[in-house]
Amino acid sequence: MTPAKRFACWSIFLFARFISSGSANAQAIADTVAPLLEKPVQPTAVTAFQLQSYMMKHIAKPVVPATAAQWTAEAQKFRKHILEDLETSMAASRQF
């Protein structure tokens, strides 16, 4: 490594060290942060509305079956899912 590169590396290292040492003293402690975190940032209704809006934009729309046979097949699939998968998981959670 040439002396110029070595000097540049050391300069960058010392500069980064100098910058990081100044920010280490600015950390907050629990006593100063706790009162700020106790107050709500925004009303609960606003948060609920924002979450609902976000979820409604990102949930995939269900595919509508075109024929009666497709409706029947989908209905049977949902019934099977509810009876087998959901009932089994609910029974398992009741045991605990």
Short mmCIF file of the C-alpha atoms (twelve columns), coordinates in Angstrom:
data_MODEL
# 
_entry.id   MODEL 
# 
loop_
_atom_site.group_PDB 
_atom_site.id 
_atom_site.type_symbol 
_atom_site.label_atom_id 
_atom_site.label_alt_id 
_atom_site.label_comp_id 
_atom_site.label_asym_id 
_atom_site.label_seq_id 
_atom_site.Cartn_x 
_atom_site.Cartn_y 
_atom_site.Cartn_z 
_atom_site.pdbx_PDB_model_num 
ATOM 1  C CA . MET A 1  0.000   0.000   0.000   1 
ATOM 2  C CA . THR A 2  1.394   3.361   -0.966  1 
ATOM 3  C CA . PRO A 3  1.818   6.070   1.665   1 
ATOM 4  C CA . ALA A 4  -0.927  8.157   0.021   1 
ATOM 5  C CA . LYS A 5  -3.439  5.294   0.215   1 
ATOM 6  C CA . ARG A 6  -2.422  4.535   3.798   1 
ATOM 7  C CA . PHE A 7  -2.921  8.200   4.720   1 
ATOM 8  C CA . ALA A 8  -6.344  8.245   3.016   1 
ATOM 9  C CA . CYS A 9  -7.437  5.080   4.842   1 
ATOM 10 C CA . TRP A 10 -6.312  6.442   8.200   1 
ATOM 11 C CA . SER A 11 -7.995  9.766   7.505   1 
ATOM 12 C CA . ILE A 12 -11.301 8.083   6.721   1 
ATOM 13 C CA . PHE A 13 -10.992 5.840   9.781   1 
ATOM 14 C CA . LEU A 14 -10.224 8.743   12.119  1 
ATOM 15 C CA . PHE A 15 -13.006 10.863  10.647  1 
ATOM 16 C CA . ALA A 16 -15.532 8.028   11.094  1 
ATOM 17 C CA . ARG A 17 -14.279 7.450   14.635  1 
ATOM 18 C CA . PHE A 18 -14.609 11.154  15.429  1 
ATOM 19 C CA . ILE A 19 -18.173 11.309  14.078  1 
ATOM 20 C CA . SER A 20 -19.304 8.159   15.912  1 
ATOM 21 C CA . SER A 21 -17.828 9.243   19.246  1 
ATOM 22 C CA . GLY A 22 -19.891 12.432  19.225  1 
ATOM 23 C CA . SER A 23 -23.170 10.622  18.609  1 
ATOM 24 C CA . ALA A 24 -22.550 8.071   21.378  1 
ATOM 25 C CA . ASN A 25 -23.161 10.730  24.023  1 
ATOM 26 C CA . ALA A 26 -26.542 11.738  22.590  1 
ATOM 27 C CA . GLN A 27 -28.377 8.521   23.451  1 
ATOM 28 C CA . ALA A 28 -31.539 8.754   25.530  1 
ATOM 29 C CA . ILE A 29 -32.186 6.982   28.794  1 
ATOM 30 C CA . ALA A 30 -35.436 5.335   29.847  1 
ATOM 31 C CA . ASP A 31 -36.357 8.112   32.298  1 
ATOM 32 C CA . THR A 32 -36.384 10.756  29.585  1 
ATOM 33 C CA . VAL A 33 -38.144 8.664   26.947  1 
ATOM 34 C CA . ALA A 34 -40.873 7.037   29.089  1 
ATOM 35 C CA . PRO A 35 -43.058 10.167  29.493  1 
ATOM 36 C CA . LEU A 36 -42.936 10.780  25.746  1 
ATOM 37 C CA . LEU A 37 -44.043 7.236   24.951  1 
ATOM 38 C CA . GLU A 38 -46.978 7.307   27.389  1 
ATOM 39 C CA . LYS A 39 -48.935 9.812   25.326  1 
ATOM 40 C CA . PRO A 40 -50.714 8.436   22.247  1 
ATOM 41 C CA . VAL A 41 -49.352 9.737   18.983  1 
ATOM 42 C CA . GLN A 42 -52.732 9.754   17.251  1 
ATOM 43 C CA . PRO A 43 -56.281 8.682   18.136  1 
ATOM 44 C CA . THR A 44 -57.079 4.972   18.024  1 
ATOM 45 C CA . ALA A 45 -59.825 5.536   15.447  1 
ATOM 46 C CA . VAL A 46 -57.329 7.101   13.037  1 
ATOM 47 C CA . THR A 47 -54.958 4.161   13.417  1 
ATOM 48 C CA . ALA A 48 -57.791 1.679   12.871  1 
ATOM 49 C CA . PHE A 49 -58.940 3.526   9.742   1 
ATOM 50 C CA . GLN A 50 -55.417 3.637   8.310   1 
ATOM 51 C CA . LEU A 51 -54.866 -0.071  8.928   1 
ATOM 52 C CA . GLN A 52 -58.219 -0.960  7.409   1 
ATOM 53 C CA . SER A 53 -57.526 1.174   4.336   1 
ATOM 54 C CA . TYR A 54 -54.104 -0.378  3.857   1 
ATOM 55 C CA . MET A 55 -55.405 -3.921  4.243   1 
ATOM 56 C CA . MET A 56 -58.313 -3.392  1.870   1 
ATOM 57 C CA . LYS A 57 -55.915 -2.152  -0.828  1 
ATOM 58 C CA . HIS A 58 -53.595 -5.145  -0.439  1 
ATOM 59 C CA . ILE A 59 -56.041 -8.045  -0.015  1 
ATOM 60 C CA . ALA A 60 -56.605 -9.970  -3.219  1 
ATOM 61 C CA . LYS A 61 -60.153 -9.973  -4.516  1 
ATOM 62 C CA . PRO A 62 -61.713 -13.440 -4.651  1 
ATOM 63 C CA . VAL A 63 -62.322 -14.922 -8.063  1 
ATOM 64 C CA . VAL A 64 -66.026 -15.157 -8.867  1 
ATOM 65 C CA . PRO A 65 -66.979 -18.520 -10.388 1 
ATOM 66 C CA . ALA A 66 -68.617 -18.138 -13.792 1 
ATOM 67 C CA . THR A 67 -70.900 -21.176 -13.775 1 
ATOM 68 C CA . ALA A 68 -73.116 -22.980 -11.280 1 
ATOM 69 C CA . ALA A 69 -70.823 -26.003 -11.377 1 
ATOM 70 C CA . GLN A 70 -67.861 -23.845 -10.380 1 
ATOM 71 C CA . TRP A 71 -69.941 -22.336 -7.536  1 
ATOM 72 C CA . THR A 72 -70.765 -25.832 -6.290  1 
ATOM 73 C CA . ALA A 73 -67.138 -26.951 -6.483  1 
ATOM 74 C CA . GLU A 74 -65.973 -23.856 -4.562  1 
ATOM 75 C CA . ALA A 75 -68.678 -24.359 -1.930  1 
ATOM 76 C CA . GLN A 76 -67.625 -27.969 -1.396  1 
ATOM 77 C CA . LYS A 77 -63.988 -26.935 -1.142  1 
ATOM 78 C CA . PHE A 78 -64.816 -24.310 1.512   1 
ATOM 79 C CA . ARG A 79 -66.997 -26.732 3.482   1 
ATOM 80 C CA . LYS A 80 -64.206 -29.305 3.481   1 
ATOM 81 C CA . HIS A 81 -61.703 -26.678 4.607   1 
ATOM 82 C CA . ILE A 82 -63.958 -25.480 7.433   1 
ATOM 83 C CA . LEU A 83 -64.865 -28.948 8.658   1 
ATOM 84 C CA . GLU A 84 -61.410 -30.496 8.447   1 
ATOM 85 C CA . ASP A 85 -58.811 -27.794 8.864   1 
ATOM 86 C CA . LEU A 86 -60.490 -25.188 11.028  1 
ATOM 87 C CA . GLU A 87 -62.398 -27.559 13.281  1 
ATOM 88 C CA . THR A 88 -59.250 -29.608 13.860  1 
ATOM 89 C CA . SER A 89 -57.246 -26.521 14.838  1 
ATOM 90 C CA . MET A 90 -60.044 -25.268 17.091  1 
ATOM 91 C CA . ALA A 91 -60.262 -28.643 18.837  1 
ATOM 92 C CA . ALA A 92 -56.506 -28.621 19.362  1 
ATOM 93 C CA . SER A 93 -56.608 -25.129 20.861  1 
ATOM 94 C CA . ARG A 94 -59.385 -26.160 23.281  1 
ATOM 95 C CA . GLN A 95 -57.114 -28.849 24.719  1 
ATOM 96 C CA . PHE A 96 -54.684 -26.201 25.918  1 
# 
